[in-house]
Amino acid sequence: MKIVDVRNVGVEFGRRKILENINFKLDKGEFLIIIGPNGAGKSTLLKAMLGLIPFKGEILIFGKDIRKLTRKERERIGYVPQKFLHEREFPITVEELINLSIGKVENREELVGNFLSLLGIESLKKKLIGELSGGQLQRVFITRALVRSPEILMMDEPLSGIDISGEKTFYELVNFLHRELKISIILVSHDVTVVDRFADKVLCLNRRVVCFGKPREVLTEKSLESLYGKEMGIFKHKPCPEDGPCKLFVEDSDA
């Protein structure tokens, strides 16, 4: 059984088609990165997969229609949204915010403390969320998504507002969660260069599926040109070395 099975999915807002005929499947434990230009429908696809917006077609999670999942089954899906700035203004501590996410459970304090420690932010638990940096707040929201021990973790461009050094730390953290906790990861990203290093599968999206599969098999110059267009520059894909990850970079077309 596939942990995610998306079948002929389409999304329309009014008469405007946002997504058309989206099909792909994921096995348990796989790390998927969704890439594409602005306006490609990446966030819309994630919201459809979470059952947050209406869609045509079928989306099966754990072998069951996402629209028919029980509350208990939905707790097996963790979600880190793209925007959480409005919550920064609320006078609440890190610990209180996470406690609200899990309700009354046995050993709640120990559970929260363990995950805060795992993500390296245990010292922040008494701080107000408005006092945190972007990178710290990001880890808090990942912690909030993890405390119910989800089998799938979906993240919508979680690096918005994070500096370059923070990006590196973030991907190392997510890779650790994927590898050590065996969580299936679905991550929307604008950064093509990280796909080869971390993803088991990549979905190239521009309202339709442009490419899907293992990065070193489907991330070709042709597929990236179809995805972003020639005006974005020439994408180069070097042969993958046997002792390391593929290297993907963008060569400025004005150079």
C-alpha positions in Angstrom: 0.0 0.0 0.0 1.2 3.5 -0.9 1.2 6.0 1.9 0.2 8.7 -0.5 -1.7 8.1 -3.8 -2.8 11.1 -5.8 -5.1 10.3 -8.7 -6.2 12.7 -11.4 -6.4 15.6 -9.0 -7.6 19.0 -10.2 -8.3 22.3 -8.3 -10.3 25.2 -9.6 -11.0 28.6 -8.1 -14.0 30.0 -9.9 -13.3 29.3 -13.6 -9.6 29.4 -13.1 -7.8 26.0 -13.2 -5.0 25.9 -10.6 -4.1 22.2 -10.9 -4.9 19.7 -13.7 -4.6 16.0 -13.8 -2.0 15.5 -11.0 -0.9 11.9 -10.5 1.9 10.5 -8.3 2.5 7.9 -5.5 4.8 7.7 -2.5 6.0 4.7 -0.5 6.2 4.9 3.3 9.4 6.6 4.5 10.1 8.5 1.2 11.2 12.1 1.1 9.5 14.1 -1.6 10.4 17.7 -2.6 7.9 19.6 -4.7 9.5 22.3 -6.9 8.1 24.8 -9.4 7.9 28.5 -10.3 5.7 31.0 -8.4 2.0 30.4 -9.1 2.6 26.8 -10.1 0.1 25.4 -7.5 2.6 23.9 -5.1 0.9 25.2 -1.9 -2.5 24.5 -3.4 -1.5 20.9 -3.9 -0.3 20.6 -0.3 -3.6 22.0 1.0 -5.6 19.6 -1.2 -3.5 16.7 0.2 -4.3 17.9 3.7 -8.0 18.0 2.8 -8.1 21.8 3.5 -9.6 22.8 0.1 -12.1 21.1 -2.3 -10.6 19.2 -5.3 -11.6 16.8 -8.1 -10.1 13.3 -8.3 -8.8 11.2 -5.5 -6.2 11.7 -2.8 -5.6 8.6 -0.7 -3.5 8.9 2.5 -2.8 5.6 4.3 -5.0 4.0 1.6 -8.1 6.1 2.5 -9.7 9.1 0.9 -8.3 12.2 2.7 -11.8 13.5 3.0 -12.9 10.5 5.0 -10.1 10.3 7.5 -11.1 10.3 11.1 -9.7 12.9 13.5 -7.4 10.2 14.9 -6.1 9.3 11.4 -5.5 12.9 10.6 -3.2 13.2 13.7 -0.9 10.9 11.8 -0.2 13.8 9.4 2.0 16.7 10.7 1.9 20.1 9.0 4.2 23.1 9.0 2.5 26.0 7.2 4.3 28.6 5.1 3.0 31.6 7.0 2.8 31.9 10.8 3.6 35.6 11.3 0.2 36.4 12.8 0.8 34.0 15.6 4.0 35.7 16.6 2.0 38.6 18.0 0.0 36.4 20.4 1.4 36.5 24.0 2.1 32.8 24.4 5.3 30.9 25.3 6.8 28.2 23.2 5.8 25.5 25.8 2.2 26.8 25.9 1.9 26.8 22.1 3.0 23.2 21.8 0.9 22.1 24.7 -2.2 23.5 22.9 -1.3 21.3 20.0 -1.4 18.0 21.8 -4.1 18.6 24.5 -4.2 16.3 27.5 -1.9 13.3 27.2 0.1 11.3 29.7 3.6 12.6 30.4 2.9 15.7 28.3 5.7 17.7 29.9 8.3 15.0 29.3 7.1 14.4 25.7 7.3 18.1 24.8 10.7 18.4 26.5 12.0 15.5 24.6 11.1 17.0 21.2 12.3 20.4 22.1 15.6 18.8 23.1 15.7 16.8 19.8 15.4 20.0 17.8 17.9 21.9 20.0 15.5 24.5 21.4 14.8 23.2 24.9 16.2 26.4 26.4 13.5 28.4 24.6 10.4 26.8 26.1 9.6 29.7 28.5 10.2 32.4 25.9 7.4 34.2 24.1 7.1 33.3 20.5 7.4 37.0 19.5 11.0 37.0 21.0 12.2 34.2 18.7 14.2 34.5 15.5 12.8 33.1 12.2 14.9 30.0 12.5 13.9 29.4 16.1 10.3 29.9 15.4 10.5 27.5 12.5 11.9 24.8 14.8 9.0 25.4 17.2 6.5 24.8 14.5 8.3 21.6 13.4 8.2 20.5 17.1 4.5 21.3 17.2 3.9 19.1 14.2 6.1 16.2 15.6 4.7 15.9 19.1 1.9 13.6 18.0 4.4 11.3 16.3 3.1 11.7 12.7 3.9 9.2 10.0 3.8 12.0 7.3 5.2 15.5 7.8 4.1 18.1 5.2 5.9 21.5 5.0 5.0 24.4 2.8 8.1 26.5 2.0 9.3 26.5 5.6 12.4 28.4 4.7 10.6 31.7 4.0 12.6 34.4 5.9 15.4 32.1 6.9 19.0 33.1 6.0 21.5 30.8 4.1 23.1 29.4 7.2 19.7 28.7 8.6 18.7 26.9 5.4 21.7 24.5 5.7 20.8 23.7 9.3 17.2 23.2 8.4 17.8 20.6 5.7 20.2 18.7 8.0 17.5 18.6 10.6 14.8 17.4 8.3 17.1 14.8 6.8 17.8 13.6 10.4 14.0 13.4 11.1 13.5 11.4 7.9 16.4 9.1 8.5 16.2 8.5 12.2 12.4 8.7 12.9 11.4 7.1 9.6 8.9 9.9 8.8 7.7 10.4 5.3 8.5 14.0 4.3 6.6 16.1 1.7 8.3 19.5 1.4 7.5 22.4 -0.9 10.6 24.3 -1.9 11.8 27.0 -4.3 15.4 25.8 -4.1 16.2 23.3 -6.8 19.8 22.9 -5.7 18.9 20.9 -2.5 16.8 18.2 -4.3 19.6 15.9 -5.3 21.1 16.0 -1.8 18.1 15.1 0.2 15.0 13.9 -1.8 14.2 10.3 -2.7 11.6 11.7 -5.2 11.0 15.1 -6.8 7.7 16.4 -8.2 8.2 19.2 -10.8 4.9 21.1 -10.8 3.6 23.9 -13.0 -0.2 23.4 -12.7 0.5 20.0 -14.2 3.2 17.4 -13.5 6.2 18.3 -15.5 8.4 15.5 -14.0 8.2 13.0 -11.2 10.7 10.4 -10.0 14.2 10.0 -8.6 16.0 13.4 -8.9 19.1 12.1 -10.8 16.7 10.4 -13.3 14.2 13.2 -14.0 16.0 16.5 -13.3 17.3 17.0 -16.7 18.1 20.3 -18.5 15.0 19.7 -20.7 12.6 19.1 -17.8 13.9 22.1 -15.9 13.6 24.3 -18.9 10.0 23.1 -19.3 9.4 23.9 -15.7 11.0 27.4 -15.4 11.5 28.5 -19.0 14.7 29.6 -20.9 14.5 33.1 -19.4 15.4 31.7 -16.0 18.8 30.7 -17.2 20.5 27.5 -18.3 20.3 24.6 -15.9 23.3 22.4 -15.8 23.1 18.8 -14.4 26.6 17.3 -13.8 27.0 13.5 -13.8 26.5 12.1 -10.4 29.8 11.0 -8.7 29.8 7.5 -7.3 31.0 8.7 -3.9 28.7 11.7 -3.4 25.4 13.4 -4.3 24.6 14.9 -7.7 25.4 18.6 -8.1 22.8 20.8 -9.6 23.4 24.5 -10.1 22.0 27.4 -12.2 24.2 29.2 -14.7 23.2 32.8 -15.1 22.1 33.3 -18.8 23.6 36.8 -18.7 27.0 35.6 -17.8 
